[in-house]
Amino acid sequence: MNRYYNPVRTLEGPGSTNQLTGLLEEMGLEKRKVLLLVWSKNVLNNPGFSSLLKPEAGFEIQTVCFEASNPTVNQLFAVYEATRDFSPEAVVAVGGGSTMDVGKSLCCLYGHRIPDVDALREMIREKNYGTPQAQWIGVPTTAGTGSEVTCWATIWDPEQDAKRSVECRENYAWAALVDPHLTEGMPLKLAVSSGLDAAAHAVESYWARGTNCVSRALALEAVRLVMENMEGLLAGQQEAKEAMSRGSMLAGLAFSNTKTTACHSISYPLTMHYQIPHGTAVSMLLAPLFKRNLPVTADGGRLAAALGAADGEELGKRIRSILDRSGQPSTLKEWGVKREDLPRMASLGLTKGRADNNPLDIDEAMILEILEEIYD
């Protein structure tokens, strides 16, 4: 049986951020209290946000700037402490996946008195949130994460060598505003890494054990959009940037129902311990997993056609070329990973809910093989 569900209102296209104030009005906030969580104060110059801050808009706004990548439990707790007494009814999260992950997490935390980081860690571990006390609107400024249309958030816990997930089915965004104008000025490395992350989301959604006919259709279009426009992105073409924003959103809608698989599972410790950008780490793993998963993927030929690659070797060469031309390393060795650390990285690569969602069973031995393949 095919079953698909995603309740997020999606507004996509240039200038869509101008609809923000109207959307907040539609939410019917009793106290009209809004937390504006932004990755940079510069975004406040955008008309969609500056109009919200005007007194005549009639909202009480608290603005917080969150600039960190890969948010930790400690960083999430710090933002919670700084905003809990304000007790917003809505959170507008403007930024990449990290900012949106913090924003959607906060909605699950408000209404609870959390005394310290250990108590927060325990709440996340036990999924003890109850009904979220605030709603959120996602406004991505990168084109890759798809976080604006998913209901879970990644929070890192390096002190305990763990990746934690804030998950609540009732915590989908009230709306997502996908405006490609907000991605202008994004460094090429980040744009490419984000785009490849979107491709991975779509590919993994297509072959995930929890896939369905709707998510597969969304995934194929997302893969096609991203991969066909990657050369244009490298050349700085505006049309390619707009295509990446749309592809990222479609990929998010796809994996919002299926979750990701082994590529993401294996990538997490590489990002945590070696600071390899998430999208880059995931993309390096696409080819070796494509090679292994394609034979057990239903209608795998359609996926290969969308990727423009007949096999793992061809896909691997293309991704390495894209990474190299964007000015970032394309092997683990170049990223400073020590070969003697690979067995430990393999042992940390079996993330529950991701590794076991892969169409082919994987274990530490297979992960070690994969890491060796992308080492140099």
N, C-alpha and C positions, 0 to 999 in steps of 0.2 A: 504493500500500500504506500502511495506517495502522500506525504503530508508536509505542508510548508506554512510557516507563520512568521510574519514580521509586521508589527503595528506602527512602525515609525513613519511619520509624515515626512516625505523627502521632497525638498525644493532644490533643484539642481540647475546651474547655469550662471553665466556672468550677471552680477548684480543681485543675486538671490539674498544676500545679507541685508538688503534694504527691507526685507519682509520681517526682520527680527522683532521690532516693536509691535507690529500687528499680531505676530504669533503669541507674544507674551500677553497681549490683551485677550486673545482667544482662550488662554489658559485659565482666565478668571481667578487670578491670585487674590485671595482675600486681603492680605496685608501688603501686597505688591512689593515684596522684598525679594530682591534678585542678587545672587552672587555672580559677578562677572569674573570668571577665571581665565586669564589670558597668558599666552606664552611670552608676550612682549607688550609693553605699554604702547608701542608704535601702532598696534592694530586699532587702538582707540581712535586714531585719526580717520579710519574708514567711516563713511557716512552712516552705515548701518549701526555702528556702535556709538558714534558721537551723538546721534539723535536720541539714543536711548538714555544718555547721560544728562540730557537737558532737563531742567526742572519741569517744563511743561509736559514732559512725557509722563510724569506722575508716579515714577517708580523710586523706591528706596534701594540704592545700589551700593554694594560693597565690592570694590575691585581688588583682586589679588593677582599678582604676577607670579607664575610658576614656570621657571626656565629650565628645570632639570630634565634630563632624558632618563628613561628607565626608572621611574619613581620607586623609591624604597618605602618600606613600612614606616621608617622614622620620618621621612619627608611627608608621607600621607598624614601621619599623626600631627605633625607641625601645622599643616594647613587646616586640619580638623580643629585643633585648639584655637587657631586664629579666627575661625569663622563660626564656631558652634553657638556662641552667644548671640550672634546676629540671626541665626536660625532662618536661613533663606527658604522660601517656598519653591524657588526655581534656581537652578544653576545653569549658566550659559558657559560652556567650556569651549574656548577658542584656541586652537593650536593643533599640534600633531597628536599621535596616539597617546603620548605620555600625559599631556594636559587633559585630554578627554578621559583617560583612565582614572586620573585623580578626581575629576569632576563627577563622574558617574559613581565612583566609590563613596564620595562624600554623601551622596543622596541616601546611601544605605546606612551611613553612620549617624546622621542627624537623628535626634530623638533618643539617643543612647548616651549615657554618661560613661565615657571611656577614660579611666584614670591614667593609663600609661600605655607605652608601646606594647608591652607584653599582653595586656588585656585586648588591645587591638589585634595583635597577632592571633590570639586565641579566638576572637570573634570571626576573623577571616577563615581560620582553620575549620571552625565548627559551622560556618555559614549561618550564624545566629543573628540575622538582620531584622527579621520581621518585614512588614510592609514599608518600603522606602517613604521617608517623611518629606522628601522633596522630589520634584521632577527636573529633568534636564534637557537642554537643547545642545546638540553637538554641531560645532562649526569648524571643520578641518581646514588647516592652513598648509597641510602637506597632502600629496596625492598617493596614498598607499595603504594606510592602516585599516580603513573601513570601520574604525571604532565607533563612528557616529551612528551606525545602524546595528550594533551588537549590544548584548546586555551583560557582558562580562568585561572585567578589567584585569590587566596584569600588574601586579605589585611585586617588586623584587625584595628579597630578604637575604642579602649577602652574609649577614652575621650568622645565619643558620643554613647557608648554602642552598637556598630554596627559592623557587619561583612560586608566588602565591596568586590565587585567582579569586577576585571578588565577583561572585556570580549570584544573580537573582533574576528570575524570569520576569518579575514585575518591574525590572529596572531598564527596560528599553527606553531610548530617548523619546520625549514627547514629539520632537521634530529634529530633522537634520537639514542644515543649510550648506549646500556644497557649491561654493562660489570659486571658480578657478582663478579669479582675480587675486584671491588671498594667497595663492601659491607663487605669485610673481616675486622675484628676488630670491627665491629659494636657491641655495648653492647647488651646483650641478651634482656633486656627490650625493647630497641628500635627495635630490629629485630622482636620481637613478636608483638609489637604494630603496626609496619609497615605492617607485614604480615596480621594481622587481618583487617587493614585498606583496604588492597587490596581485602580481602574477602568481606568486606562490599561494596566496589565499585562494585564488580561483582554481588553480590546478589541484590543490589539496581538497578543496570542497568537491571537485568533480569526482575524485576517486575515493573519497572518504567512505567508511562503512555506513555512515548515516546519510548518504546522499539521497536525493530525490529528483524527480523530473524537473521541478521548478529551479532548484539550486543548480542543476547541471546546465540548464539553458542560460541562466545568469552567468555561470562560471565560464562557459564557452565564449560568450560575448565579451566578458571582462578580459579573458586571455587574449582574444583577438585584438581588442582595442589597445591593450597595453603593448603587446609585442609588435604590432604593426606600426605603432607610433614611437617606438624606442629610438629609432634613428633620428626622427624629428626632434625628440626631446634632447638628444645629444647635440643637435644642431641649434637648439634654442628656439624652435618654432612655437608660436603661440597656440596654433591649432593642436599640436601634440600635447601641450600642457593641459588644454581643455579636455582632450581625449583621456589623459591620465586621470583627471579628477572623476570623470564619468566611469572609467574602468575600475577605479578604486572603490567607488560607491557600489557598483554592481557586484564586485568581488565580495564586499562586505555583506551585501544582502544574501549572497550565496552561502558564505561560511557562517553567517549568523544562525543558520539552521543545522549545519553539519559539523561545525568546529574544524580545526585543522588536524594535521596528521604528523607523520614522522619528521618531515622537514623542520617544522616548528619545534617539535620535541627535542631533536638533536641540537638545534641552534641555541636553545636557552642557556646552557652552561658556557657556550662560546661567547655570548654577549656578556654574561655576568662576570666571567673571569678574565676575558681578554678585550672587553669593550669593543668587540666587532659590532658595528651598527646592525641592528636587528634585521633589516631588510637585506643587507649584504650577506650576513651569515646564512639566512634562509635560502637566498638565491644560490649560494655556492653548493647547497645540498640538493637543489632541484634535480640536476642531471643524474646523479647516482640513484636517487629514489625513483626518478622517471624510468630509468633502465630496469629497475627491479619491479616496480608496480605496474608498468604498462601491460605485461602479459596477463595480469589478473584484473584489469580494469575494463568494465563493460563499455563498449563503443570507444575503446582507447584510440582508434584511428582518428576520430573527430577531435580528440584532445591534441593529438600529435599535429594534426593539420592546423589547429588554432595556434599552436606554439611555433609552427613553421619549422619543425624538427622531426626527422624520421626516427631518431633514436637518441639514447642518452649521450653518446659521443658528440653528435652534432649539436645537441642542446648545450652541452658543457662548453664546447668551443665558443658558441655564441655568447653565453653568459660571461665567460672569462673576457671576451673581447669587449663587451659592454662595460664591465667593471674597470678594465684597464684603461679604456678611452675616457672614462669619467674621472680618472685620476686616483683610483683606490686599488689596493691589493686584491688579488683574486685567488690567493692560496692561503692556507692556514700558516704556512711557514712565513710568508710575507707579513702576516699579521702578528708575528712574534710568538705563535704557539710553539711550545717545545714538544718534540716528538715523544719524549718520555711521558708527557702529560696526557697523551691520547687515551690510554686505558682508563684514566680517571674521568676524562670528558665523556667517554663511552658509557661509563657506569652512571653518570648523571643525566644521560640523554633519554632515559625511559620515563617520560613524563606521563602520569596517569591522565587519561582523557584525550591524549594526543597520540602517543605511541600505539596504544591499543585501538585507535580509530583508523590506523593505516590498513589498507586492503590486504597487505601481506604481513604476516607475523614477523616482528623484528625482535632481536635480542642484543645483548652487549657485544657479542662476537660480530654480528652484522654491522652494528654501529661503528665498531672499530675498523672494519673493512672500509666502510664509507669514509670515515675520517682520514684513513690512509690515502684514499683515492684523491682527496682534495687537498692533501698536505703540501705537495709541491708540483 
